[in-house]
Amino acid sequence: MSLFRGGCLCGAIRFEGREAPLHTFYCHCTDCQKETGGPFATEIYVKVESMTVNGDLVGYDVIGDSGKAVTRKFCRICGCPILTEFEVEPVYICIKACSLDDASWLKPEFHLYVKSKQPWYEISDGLPQYQGDMEW
């Protein structure tokens, strides 16, 4: 049974999740800013085993704060960001919340990497803020 579905802009990538996200959050790291073209990314943190992803994704690796690879995956055709994988925690991924067919049910819980937040963006939602990554 699918709890949520989504995909890329052109439709070449489709995914579905069978379990509720463990967390939903805003990430203000500079990589997420560059990836989205905005001041943050809205992410849902899920178990890899709860997801089915169909289509041809291409990845780009960077080294995260842990010293291990962070792989951002995009649609090969339209370039839409879909998910992020973490070498430090390979059993979890982040799905880009706005790639969901319906993201209206999400309730973000906190902000990460506010040390990199754009100075012109004011966080005023009262959610917890972490300077870097959260200690899971």
N, C-alpha and C positions, 0 to 999 in steps of 0.2 A: 504494500500500500504506500503510495506516495503522499508525503505531507506537503511538499513544495516542488515546484518545477521552474525551470528557467532556461536561458540560452543567450546566444549572442545576437547582435543587431541583424545579421544577414540570415540567421536561422540554421547555419551549418553546424553549430554546436548546440546540443540540448542536454540538459541534466535533470535529475530528480533526486530528492532526498527522502529517505524513509524514516528518519528520526529528527526530532526537534533539535535545533542548534543548541550547543552547550552555552554559547555566549553570542551576543550581538553587540558590536561596539564601533566606535569611530577611531580610526588611526590617522594621526597627523604627521607620521614620519615623512621625510622628504621623498622617499621612493613612492609611497602611496600618493603623494601630491602630484608627482610627475606622471605616475601611471593613470590617474584619473583626470588630470588637468584642473583639479579643484583643490580646496584647502585641506581635504581629508578624504579617506575612503570609508565607506560604511561596510563592515565585514560581518559575516556570520561564520562562526567557528564550529565545525562539524567533524565527526569521525569519518575518515576516508571510507571505511567499510559500509557506511550508511548511504553512500552516494553512488549513482550511476551516471557516467559522463560519456556521451556519444559525440563523435566528431573529431576533427584533426586539429588538436591544440599544438601550439608552438611555445617553447619556454625560454625564459631569459633568467640566468642565475646571477645573483649578487651575494656577497658575504654579509650576513646579518651580525647583530651585536654579539651573538653567541660564538662567532667565528666559523659558523657553519653556513652552508648554502641555503638561500631563500630563492625558490623558483616561482616566478610569476608566469602564468600561462594565459595565452591569448588565442583568439580565433585566428587561424592562418589566413583567412580571406578578408574579414572586415577589421581585424585588429582589436576587437572588443575584449577587454580584460574579463576573465572568468573566475580564476582561482589562484591561490598561492599555496605552495607546498613548503614545508620546513624540514630540513635535514635533522634539526635538533629534536623535532617531534613528528616523525613520519606517519604516525597514526591519525593525525589531524590535518585538515586543510581549512583555509578561509575561502569562502565563496563571496564574490562581490554582490552585496545585497541588491544593488540596482540592476543586476542581471536576472533577478527573479521575475517570473511572469506577474506575480502579485506580491509586492513587498509591504503592503499596507498593514499587515499583522505584526511586523517586527517592532520590538521595543528595545532600542539600544540601552545598554547598561552602564557604559563608562567610556572615557576617552583615553587613548594611549598616545605616547610620544608627544605630549603637549610641549615638551622642550623645543620641538621643531615647528610648532604651530605658527601660522602666518600672523604677524602682529596686527593685521587689519581684520582678522576674524576674531570675534568675541564669543567665547563659550559662556552661554547664559542659561543653560538648561538645568543646572544644579546636579548633574551627574558627577560621580567621582572622576578625578583626573589623575593620571599617572605620568610622571616625567618621561619614562621610557616604557618598556614592556611590562606587563603585569606578571607577577609571580603566580603562575598557575598552581 
